[in-house]
Every structure is written in C-alpha cells, then in structure tokens.
Amino acid sequence: LETTDLHVNVFPYDYYRDAADDTVGLARTAALVKAARAEAPNSLLFDNGDLIQGSPLGDFVAYRRGMRKGDAHPMVAAMNVLSYDGGTVGNHEFNYGLDVLANALGSAAFPIVCANVTDAAGASLYRPWLVLDRTVADEGGAQHRLRVGVIGFVPPQIMQWDKAHLEGRVAATDIVDAGRRHVPDLRRAGADLVVALCHSGIAGGERQGGEENAALHLAQVDGIDVILTGHQHLVFPGGKDFAGIPGVDNQRGTLHGKPAVMAGF
C-alpha cells in the first residue's frame, strides 16, 4: 500500500480556504488503508515522500511554531498511528532546510530510506536501503518468513530547487545510477523482494541521466521487483496521462513489466 504527496493534509480540511473538505486528508485515507489491510492481511504500508510541506499547516509548524529536536511533527504523528512500514523523502522535504527536516522526521516510528542523497562527506544522508523481516501467511494458513528490501529515491533537482539550503551540505545523484549501485547490496543482504520507493514520476523517452521523472528508467534496473512512484500528483494505472508511452502498461499497471503504482496526492 502506498501514500504519496500527503503535503501536510492531516484532516479532511482545506487549510487555504479555512473550510472542511471531504476530498482530502490522511484521516480519510486511513479508512481506505484499514479496508485494504482487511482485504490483504499480508500487506505493507509505505509513504513516498512530500509529507511535511504543502499546506499552511506545514508552514506554521516550520516557521511559526518551529521544529526542535524531540518535537512531534503533526503529519508524522498521524502517520505513526497508521503503523507505516517505511518511507522515503520527497523533494519538498528539503524546502525548510536540513535542520527542520531532521527534527520533523526524528519522531517517525517508521524507517526512512533514500539512496541518492549524501552529506558533504559523501555518506548517505539517510540509510539508502533496508531489509524488513516479515512473517506472512499463505492461503492454507502456513507461516512463511519474507525478507522485503526497501530502497528510496528523490529527484536530484533538489540541488537547484533548494540550493540555498543544500549547496555545500549535501549532494544528489542520478536515480538510476544510485539504483544500480545499491540494489545489488539488497540482494546480497538476502532480500526476497525489492520495493523501490521512487519519489519521481513516469516519463518516456530515451534516458539522458539526471531525470526528474525517472521511474520508467528505474524499472530497468535488475533486482527491483516493485516500484511505488509519486511526485507528479497523478494516478497510475488508468487514466490518460501515461497512455501510449513505450514500456508503460497503463491497464495492467506495469513499468517494463514490473508492478508499479502512483497514488495521486
């Protein structure tokens, strides 16, 4: 299960109009998560980034109230209630600077992964990947151990979009290059299944490197089994946005044959 581009919408409320809005809010999405978990007990829940910025609530927390170490960010607190299995960062996570970001995600009860952002010393800003040990039940009720590898990516354009916050402090590399570097590590670590949390959209054309929307190219990296996408605020599969792109099956929901989804916003 994927959420993506939550943009600090906790309740069914439009913070710009200062009025109730039943079309938005993680509180309403939580009911869908509950229903999906009842349908598929073996499910895992991941977030694909852009969660601490995007509404007046996000600006209030970052600029007015402030985020100190140990503070609970309201978006993260709400996500903790839903027991996420993992998440990655989106480009808008960096809008308020690295200190606010670190404090905002510091209270997360779920792990954050990102493979293509490093600090000034070249070390990963977040763990690039992890392996989750889970026990799943088959249709006969027998229990099985499943090791699920999780790896995350963010558009490298963060270095232009938030240059004032990031220049000299972090570096962002190409999504596909980072995938090729780290996915073999996941397999060597014993992952039975590798899920890519790709806060990047779906776009066709020949790969040039450094793409903002690189999910389709990432699907060609050996060892990745599933891709959760985002960033474009669109829905995949279905609709007209991705029809006719070579390598994209807009009906079955695959990128180069691998299951993929984009959950809107």
matplotlib code that plots the C-alpha trace (Angstrom):
import matplotlib.pyplot as plt

x = [0.0, 1.3, 0.5, 2.4, 2.4, 0.5, 1.6, 0.6, -3.1, -3.9, -7.7, -10.4, -9.9, -8.8, -6.3, -6.2, -10.0, -10.3, -13.1, -13.9, -13.1, -14.1, -11.8, -8.5, -6.8, -4.9, -7.7, -10.0, -7.3, -6.8, -10.2, -9.1, -5.9, -7.9, -10.2, -7.2, -5.5, -8.6, -8.7, -5.0, -3.6, -0.1, 0.1, 2.8, 2.2, 4.8, 4.9, 6.6, 7.5, 6.4, 4.8, 6.0, 5.4, 2.4, -0.2, -0.4, -0.1, 3.3, 4.5, 3.1, 5.0, 8.3, 8.2, 6.0, 5.9, 9.3, 10.7, 13.2, 14.8, 12.3, 9.2, 6.4, 5.5, 1.7, 2.0, 4.5, 2.4, -0.6, 1.4, 2.7, -0.8, -1.2, 1.9, 3.8, 6.4, 8.7, 9.0, 11.3, 11.8, 10.3, 11.8, 9.6, 11.0, 14.0, 12.1, 12.6, 16.3, 18.0, 17.6, 13.8, 13.8, 15.8, 13.7, 10.4, 11.3, 13.1, 9.8, 8.9, 8.2, 9.0, 12.3, 13.2, 15.4, 17.0, 19.8, 20.7, 21.4, 24.7, 26.1, 29.1, 31.4, 29.9, 28.0, 24.3, 22.0, 19.6, 20.1, 20.0, 18.1, 16.9, 15.5, 12.3, 11.7, 8.1, 6.0, 3.3, 0.5, -0.4, -3.9, -3.6, -2.6, 1.0, 3.5, 6.5, 9.4, 9.7, 12.6, 11.4, 14.1, 13.2, 15.1, 14.2, 14.9, 14.3, 14.7, 18.3, 16.8, 16.6, 20.0, 18.6, 15.2, 16.6, 20.1, 20.1, 19.6, 21.6, 24.6, 27.8, 25.9, 24.5, 24.8, 22.2, 23.0, 21.1, 18.2, 19.1, 22.8, 22.0, 19.7, 22.4, 24.8, 22.7, 20.2, 22.9, 23.6, 20.0, 20.2, 23.4, 21.7, 19.1, 16.1, 13.5, 11.6, 12.8, 10.4, 11.6, 10.1, 10.6, 9.5, 9.8, 7.2, 6.8, 8.0, 9.0, 11.9, 15.5, 17.3, 19.8, 20.7, 19.6, 15.9, 13.4, 10.8, 12.9, 10.6, 10.3, 14.1, 14.5, 12.2, 15.0, 17.4, 18.0, 16.9, 14.0, 10.6, 8.1, 8.1, 6.0, 6.0, 4.8, 5.8, 3.5, 0.3, -1.3, -2.8, -1.3, -2.6, -5.6, -6.4, -4.9, -1.7, 0.5, -1.2, 1.0, 4.4, 6.6, 7.3, 4.2, 1.2, -1.5, -4.0, -2.1, -0.1, 3.5, 6.7, 8.8, 6.8, 7.2, 4.2, 4.0, 1.6, 1.2, -1.4, -2.2, -1.9]
y = [0.0, 3.5, 7.0, 9.8, 13.6, 14.0, 17.6, 18.1, 17.3, 15.5, 16.2, 16.5, 20.2, 22.8, 24.9, 27.6, 28.2, 27.5, 25.2, 21.5, 19.4, 15.8, 15.1, 15.4, 14.3, 11.4, 10.9, 9.9, 7.9, 5.9, 4.3, 3.1, 1.7, -0.1, -1.7, -2.7, -4.3, -6.3, -7.5, -8.4, -9.2, -9.6, -6.0, -3.4, 0.3, 2.8, 6.5, 8.0, 11.5, 15.1, 15.0, 18.0, 20.8, 21.9, 23.4, 26.4, 23.8, 22.9, 26.5, 27.2, 24.3, 25.1, 28.9, 29.9, 27.1, 25.8, 22.2, 21.4, 18.0, 15.8, 17.7, 15.7, 16.9, 16.6, 14.9, 12.3, 11.8, 11.0, 8.6, 6.9, 6.0, 4.1, 2.0, 2.6, 0.0, 2.6, 5.7, 7.9, 11.7, 13.8, 17.0, 19.2, 17.7, 20.0, 23.3, 24.3, 23.2, 20.2, 21.1, 21.3, 18.2, 16.2, 17.3, 16.7, 13.1, 12.4, 11.3, 8.9, 5.4, 4.0, 3.9, 6.4, 5.4, 7.4, 6.1, 9.1, 11.9, 12.1, 14.6, 16.8, 13.9, 11.5, 9.5, 8.7, 11.4, 8.6, 4.9, 4.0, 0.8, -1.7, -5.2, -5.8, -9.2, -10.1, -13.3, -13.9, -16.5, -18.4, -19.4, -22.5, -20.6, -21.7, -19.1, -18.0, -15.7, -13.0, -10.5, -7.4, -5.0, -1.3, 1.4, 5.1, 7.9, 11.6, 13.9, 15.1, 18.5, 19.3, 20.8, 23.5, 23.9, 24.2, 25.4, 27.9, 25.2, 22.4, 23.8, 22.6, 20.5, 17.6, 16.1, 14.4, 11.8, 10.3, 8.0, 5.1, 5.3, 5.1, 2.1, 0.2, 0.9, -0.2, -2.8, -5.5, -4.8, -5.6, -8.9, -9.8, -9.0, -11.7, -9.7, -11.9, -9.0, -5.4, -2.5, 0.9, 4.0, 6.3, 9.9, 10.5, 10.4, 8.4, 9.8, 8.3, 9.0, 7.9, 8.2, 11.1, 10.9, 13.1, 12.9, 14.4, 11.7, 8.6, 5.8, 4.1, 4.1, 2.8, -0.2, -1.4, -1.8, -5.5, -6.7, -4.3, -6.1, -3.3, 0.4, 2.9, 6.3, 9.8, 13.4, 14.1, 14.1, 11.7, 8.2, 5.1, 2.7, 4.1, 7.5, 9.2, 10.7, 7.7, 6.2, 5.4, 5.6, 2.6, 0.4, 1.5, -0.7, 1.7, -1.0, -3.7, -1.2, -2.2, -0.4, -2.6, -5.5, -4.7, -3.8, -0.1, 2.4, 6.1, 7.1, 10.7, 13.2]
z = [0.0, -0.9, 0.2, -1.6, -1.7, 1.5, 1.8, 5.4, 4.8, 8.1, 8.4, 5.7, 5.8, 3.2, 5.2, 2.4, 2.4, 6.1, 5.5, 5.7, 2.5, 2.4, -0.6, 1.2, 4.4, 5.7, 8.3, 5.4, 3.7, 6.9, 6.4, 3.0, 4.5, 7.1, 4.4, 2.3, 5.2, 6.0, 2.4, 2.2, 5.7, 4.3, 3.1, 3.9, 4.0, 2.6, 2.1, -0.9, 0.3, 0.2, 3.6, 5.7, 3.2, 1.0, 3.3, 5.7, 8.5, 7.2, 7.0, 10.5, 12.0, 10.3, 10.5, 13.4, 15.9, 14.9, 15.0, 17.7, 18.4, 20.1, 18.8, 17.2, 13.7, 13.3, 9.9, 11.3, 14.4, 12.3, 10.2, 13.3, 14.2, 10.9, 11.6, 8.3, 7.4, 5.8, 3.7, 1.7, 1.3, -1.4, -2.9, -0.8, 2.4, 1.8, 1.5, 5.1, 5.4, 6.8, 10.4, 10.2, 8.1, 10.6, 13.5, 11.7, 10.7, 14.0, 15.6, 12.9, 14.2, 10.7, 8.9, 6.2, 3.2, 0.4, -1.8, -3.9, -1.4, 0.5, 3.0, 2.4, 3.5, 1.0, 3.5, 2.9, 4.4, 5.2, 5.1, 1.4, 1.9, 4.5, 4.7, 6.6, 8.1, 7.9, 8.5, 6.0, 5.8, 2.7, 1.7, 3.7, 6.9, 6.9, 8.1, 6.0, 6.5, 3.9, 3.6, 1.9, 0.7, 0.5, -1.3, -1.8, -4.3, -4.7, -7.8, -8.0, -8.9, -5.2, -5.6, -7.9, -6.2, -2.7, -3.5, -0.7, 1.9, 0.3, -1.5, 0.2, 2.6, 0.5, -3.0, -5.0, -7.7, -10.6, -9.6, -11.9, -11.1, -7.4, -8.0, -9.9, -7.1, -4.2, -5.4, -5.6, -1.9, -1.1, -2.9, -1.1, 2.1, 1.4, 0.2, -1.4, -2.8, -3.6, -3.4, -4.8, -3.1, -6.0, -5.4, -9.1, -11.9, -15.1, -18.3, -21.7, -24.0, -24.0, -20.8, -20.6, -16.9, -14.1, -15.0, -12.6, -13.6, -13.8, -12.6, -16.0, -16.4, -12.8, -13.7, -16.0, -13.1, -12.4, -9.0, -8.5, -8.3, -7.5, -8.0, -6.0, -7.7, -7.0, -7.4, -10.4, -8.4, -10.9, -10.8, -12.3, -13.7, -15.5, -16.9, -19.9, -18.5, -19.3, -22.3, -25.3, -23.5, -24.6, -21.7, -19.7, -19.4, -18.3, -17.8, -16.0, -14.1, -15.0, -16.0, -18.2, -16.9, -13.2, -11.0, -10.3, -8.8, -8.4, -5.7, -6.7, -3.9]

ax = plt.figure().add_subplot(projection="3d")
ax.plot(x, y, z, "-o")
ax.set_aspect("equal")
plt.show()
